[in-house]
Amino acid sequence: MLHRIPSLKEATFERSIFMRWSVDNRRKHRGFAQQDFHNLDINRFLGLHNNRRFLRNRSMEVPGRHYSISYPYFGEFNTGRNIR
């Protein structure tokens, strides 16, 4: 991600005014997020998620999954298997 947006190296979001809304400042919960930010956490991605073949195949698979009926079972993505 940093090679695509190099300015993120110097970014300090945790103390900026833009991230204050996400942090609970009550004494009991100081420093903990009020919402679940797992989907936004960049640390959950690996270097292999930046593979061109993986990104091309996944980007073709996602719209079909997103707009299909997820009942009774959504399932897992087919792309990205055995790329380690």
Backbone bond lengths (Angstrom), bond angles and torsions (degrees), N, CA, C in turn:
res aa  C-N    CA-C-N  psi(-1)  N-CA   C-N-CA  omega(-1)  CA-C   N-CA-C  phi
1 M - - - 1.447 - - 1.524 110.94 -
2 L 1.322 116.83 -36.37 1.458 119.47 -177.15 1.521 112.70 -68.54
3 H 1.335 117.34 -27.68 1.462 117.62 178.20 1.525 111.25 -74.43
4 R 1.326 117.71 -20.46 1.463 120.88 176.47 1.523 111.77 -84.47
5 I 1.338 116.47 -36.34 1.471 121.80 -179.99 1.526 107.54 -130.66
6 P 1.327 118.54 82.13 1.465 121.47 -175.26 1.522 114.02 -61.37
7 S 1.313 118.15 -25.69 1.469 120.02 -178.19 1.524 112.44 -67.70
8 L 1.329 118.41 -12.25 1.463 120.36 178.12 1.522 112.34 -68.89
9 K 1.337 117.84 -18.18 1.464 120.32 178.94 1.521 111.57 -61.39
10 E 1.324 116.45 -37.41 1.461 120.73 -177.62 1.526 112.67 -93.52
11 A 1.315 118.03 -1.72 1.468 120.63 -176.25 1.522 110.89 -72.53
12 T 1.313 115.90 136.25 1.471 121.73 176.18 1.517 107.60 -125.06
13 F 1.306 115.63 89.67 1.454 120.74 -175.25 1.518 113.46 -83.95
14 E 1.321 117.60 -28.05 1.457 119.24 -172.60 1.521 113.13 -65.00
15 R 1.321 118.33 -23.69 1.461 120.21 179.66 1.522 112.43 -113.35
16 S 1.293 117.38 5.17 1.459 119.74 -178.27 1.521 110.22 -82.44
17 I 1.297 115.55 161.78 1.463 121.32 -179.35 1.529 111.07 -65.81
18 F 1.330 117.08 -23.28 1.454 120.56 -178.07 1.525 112.49 -71.45
19 M 1.319 117.97 -24.01 1.457 120.83 -178.82 1.525 113.38 -103.55
20 R 1.319 118.87 -0.49 1.465 120.44 -179.27 1.525 112.55 -62.02
21 W 1.313 117.39 -32.62 1.459 120.24 -178.33 1.523 111.96 -64.82
22 S 1.324 117.37 -23.56 1.458 120.15 -174.86 1.518 113.84 -90.20
23 V 1.311 118.40 -10.38 1.460 120.94 -175.12 1.515 110.08 -107.88
24 D 1.314 115.44 134.13 1.459 121.85 179.82 1.523 108.57 -85.31
25 N 1.313 117.67 119.48 1.460 121.39 -176.26 1.525 113.38 -101.06
26 R 1.317 118.71 10.67 1.457 118.74 174.44 1.515 108.82 -68.14
27 R 1.294 116.90 149.47 1.469 121.75 -173.77 1.532 111.92 -55.21
28 K 1.325 117.30 -42.35 1.466 121.14 -176.38 1.532 112.05 -65.63
29 H 1.324 117.19 -36.85 1.467 121.62 -172.68 1.521 112.21 -116.03
30 R 1.286 118.88 26.25 1.461 121.80 -173.00 1.527 111.74 -57.65
31 G 1.326 114.94 127.50 1.458 121.09 176.10 1.517 115.14 89.14
32 F 1.317 118.87 -1.04 1.460 121.22 179.60 1.523 110.03 -101.55
33 A 1.304 116.53 143.99 1.459 120.99 -178.78 1.520 110.58 -72.50
34 Q 1.320 115.40 146.87 1.461 121.32 178.57 1.526 111.36 -80.58
35 Q 1.311 116.89 -28.17 1.458 121.75 -178.38 1.529 109.81 -113.81
36 D 1.321 114.56 169.20 1.461 120.71 176.18 1.528 108.46 -87.06
37 F 1.314 116.94 113.70 1.456 122.22 -177.74 1.524 112.45 -105.49
38 H 1.319 118.34 21.31 1.463 120.41 -177.51 1.533 111.70 -59.53
39 N 1.329 117.70 -40.23 1.463 120.30 -179.48 1.520 112.49 -65.52
40 L 1.325 117.90 -23.85 1.460 121.76 -179.17 1.519 113.19 -95.76
41 D 1.311 117.69 -6.30 1.462 121.39 -174.90 1.523 110.45 -75.71
42 I 1.311 116.34 115.90 1.465 120.87 -177.57 1.523 111.92 -72.51
43 N 1.324 117.98 -18.90 1.466 121.50 -179.28 1.522 113.02 -69.50
44 R 1.330 117.88 -14.01 1.459 118.90 -179.67 1.530 112.37 -81.78
45 F 1.331 117.23 -6.42 1.459 121.37 178.06 1.520 110.30 -95.45
46 L 1.311 115.97 147.64 1.461 122.51 178.65 1.523 109.67 -106.17
47 G 1.308 116.22 170.52 1.455 120.43 177.52 1.518 112.72 -61.72
48 L 1.311 116.94 -30.49 1.461 119.93 -179.58 1.524 112.27 -70.91
49 H 1.326 118.11 -14.50 1.461 120.06 174.22 1.523 111.67 -74.57
50 N 1.317 117.86 -6.59 1.456 122.42 179.26 1.527 111.31 -101.62
51 N 1.312 117.01 15.77 1.452 124.02 178.82 1.530 108.84 -76.89
52 R 1.335 117.47 130.38 1.473 120.74 -177.98 1.527 112.68 -58.84
53 R 1.316 117.15 -43.09 1.463 120.14 -179.05 1.525 110.51 -63.80
54 F 1.333 116.03 -43.89 1.456 120.32 178.20 1.527 110.95 -61.11
55 L 1.334 117.43 -47.12 1.462 120.99 -178.32 1.525 111.84 -63.82
56 R 1.327 117.26 -39.97 1.459 120.49 179.44 1.532 110.40 -65.14
57 N 1.321 116.82 -47.53 1.463 120.15 -179.06 1.525 112.03 -66.69
58 R 1.336 117.05 -41.47 1.465 120.02 -179.14 1.528 110.99 -67.67
59 S 1.333 117.02 -37.98 1.463 119.47 -179.48 1.526 111.70 -67.82
60 M 1.325 117.85 -22.94 1.464 119.99 174.61 1.528 111.15 -81.83
61 E 1.319 117.15 -26.27 1.463 120.92 -177.01 1.533 112.97 -84.58
62 V 1.310 117.38 -34.30 1.468 121.38 -172.30 1.527 113.74 -61.79
63 P 1.340 121.21 -47.93 1.475 118.71 -178.39 1.525 113.32 -58.93
64 G 1.326 116.98 -39.12 1.459 119.44 178.11 1.513 112.30 -63.06
65 R 1.309 116.83 -39.34 1.468 120.95 177.64 1.519 111.35 -70.66
66 H 1.320 115.60 -38.82 1.462 120.09 -175.33 1.528 111.61 -66.40
67 Y 1.317 117.52 -40.74 1.455 121.04 -175.70 1.520 113.86 -96.28
68 S 1.313 118.37 2.35 1.464 119.89 177.41 1.528 109.89 -86.87
69 I 1.301 115.80 167.26 1.460 120.86 177.14 1.523 107.61 -78.11
70 S 1.312 116.13 124.12 1.465 119.63 -174.27 1.522 112.70 -88.07
71 Y 1.313 117.19 -1.37 1.455 119.85 179.79 1.510 108.80 -89.23
72 P 1.260 123.17 141.85 1.450 129.10 0.10 1.522 113.24 -87.28
73 Y 1.328 118.20 -13.68 1.461 118.77 -176.20 1.516 109.00 -145.49
74 F 1.323 116.18 125.27 1.467 120.14 -179.83 1.519 111.43 -73.03
75 G 1.304 116.88 -44.06 1.456 120.44 178.93 1.514 112.51 83.38
76 E 1.292 115.21 -173.12 1.457 122.47 -178.17 1.525 108.82 -110.51
77 F 1.317 115.20 163.11 1.456 119.58 175.65 1.524 109.42 -71.71
78 N 1.314 115.64 145.87 1.465 120.60 179.16 1.524 111.95 -86.83
79 T 1.328 117.09 -29.90 1.463 119.85 -179.05 1.518 109.95 -78.25
80 G 1.302 114.61 155.52 1.458 119.89 177.97 1.511 114.21 87.95
81 R 1.286 118.06 8.40 1.463 120.57 178.34 1.522 109.94 -82.73
82 N 1.300 116.63 139.87 1.474 123.74 175.44 1.533 113.44 56.91
83 I 1.327 117.92 39.02 1.462 118.82 177.52 1.523 112.00 -99.48
84 R 1.306 117.91 -4.19 1.465 120.14 177.08 1.464 108.02 -77.51
